């Protein structure tokens, strides 16, 4: 069995890009909350917007952390596969030369 470590590293990069894209949603959410606060002045639900914002930020952070950890794990595995293949190649070469 041979692992495609280039593909693994590419997949890790895609996870990093997805985490970055998710982080950019925080600014959009902040803009939406600002507009909602000014458009709905005096409405009682505005009191709960702080909780909504806090929860959104926590979930956004959790999702980014999970994606970044998955990317790091994939990179680690790719590195280990490369290391193992190099060791096997060197050992095989040493046995027959």
C-alpha positions as CSV (number, residue, x, y, z in Angstrom):
1,X,0.0,0.0,0.0
2,X,1.3,3.4,-0.9
3,X,0.0,6.6,0.6
4,X,-0.4,9.7,-1.7
5,X,1.3,12.2,0.6
6,X,1.1,15.0,-1.9
7,X,-2.6,14.6,-2.0
8,X,-2.7,14.4,1.8
9,X,-0.8,17.7,2.1
10,X,-3.1,19.3,-0.5
11,X,-6.2,18.2,1.5
12,X,-4.6,19.7,4.6
13,X,-4.2,23.0,2.7
14,X,-7.8,22.9,1.7
15,X,-8.8,22.4,5.3
16,X,-6.7,25.5,6.3
17,X,-8.4,27.5,3.5
18,X,-11.8,26.4,4.7
19,X,-11.0,27.5,8.3
20,X,-9.9,30.9,7.0
21,X,-13.1,31.3,5.0
22,X,-15.1,30.4,8.1
23,X,-13.2,33.0,10.1
24,X,-14.1,35.7,7.6
25,X,-17.8,35.0,8.4
26,X,-17.3,36.7,11.7
27,X,-17.0,40.1,10.1
28,X,-20.2,39.5,8.1
29,X,-22.1,38.4,11.2
30,X,-20.8,41.5,13.1
31,X,-22.1,43.7,10.3
32,X,-25.5,41.9,10.3
33,X,-25.8,42.4,14.1
34,X,-24.9,46.1,13.8
35,X,-27.6,46.6,11.1
36,X,-30.2,44.6,13.1
37,X,-29.5,46.6,16.3
38,X,-30.0,49.9,14.5
39,X,-33.1,48.7,12.5
40,X,-34.9,47.2,15.5
41,X,-34.3,49.7,18.2
42,X,-36.6,49.2,21.1
43,X,-37.5,45.6,20.4
44,X,-37.1,43.2,23.3
45,X,-35.2,40.5,21.4
46,X,-32.2,42.9,21.1
47,X,-31.2,42.0,24.6
48,X,-30.4,38.5,23.5
49,X,-28.2,39.5,20.6
50,X,-25.1,39.6,22.8
51,X,-25.7,35.9,23.7
52,X,-26.3,35.1,20.0
53,X,-23.1,36.8,19.0
54,X,-21.1,35.1,21.7
55,X,-22.4,31.7,20.8
56,X,-21.7,32.3,17.1
57,X,-18.1,33.3,17.9
58,X,-17.7,30.2,20.1
59,X,-19.0,27.8,17.4
60,X,-17.0,29.5,14.7
61,X,-13.9,29.1,16.8
62,X,-14.7,25.5,17.6
63,X,-15.2,24.6,13.9
64,X,-11.9,26.4,12.9
65,X,-10.0,24.6,15.7
66,X,-11.4,21.2,14.5
67,X,-10.4,21.9,10.9
68,X,-7.0,23.1,11.8
69,X,-6.4,20.1,14.0
70,X,-7.5,17.7,11.2
71,X,-5.1,19.5,8.8
72,X,-2.3,19.1,11.2
73,X,-3.0,15.4,11.7
74,X,-3.1,14.9,8.0
75,X,0.3,16.6,7.6
76,X,1.7,14.6,10.5
77,X,0.5,11.3,8.8
78,X,1.9,12.4,5.5
79,X,5.3,13.1,7.1
80,X,5.3,9.7,8.9
81,X,4.4,7.9,5.6
82,X,7.3,9.6,3.8
83,X,9.6,8.8,6.7
84,X,8.6,5.1,6.7
85,X,9.0,4.8,2.9
86,X,12.4,6.4,3.1
87,X,13.4,4.0,5.9
88,X,12.2,1.0,3.9
89,X,14.0,2.1,0.8
90,X,17.3,2.7,2.7
91,X,17.0,-0.7,4.5
92,X,16.3,-2.5,1.3
93,X,19.2,-0.8,-0.4
94,X,21.5,-1.7,2.6
95,X,20.5,-5.3,2.5
96,X,21.3,-5.8,-1.1
97,X,24.4,-3.6,-1.5
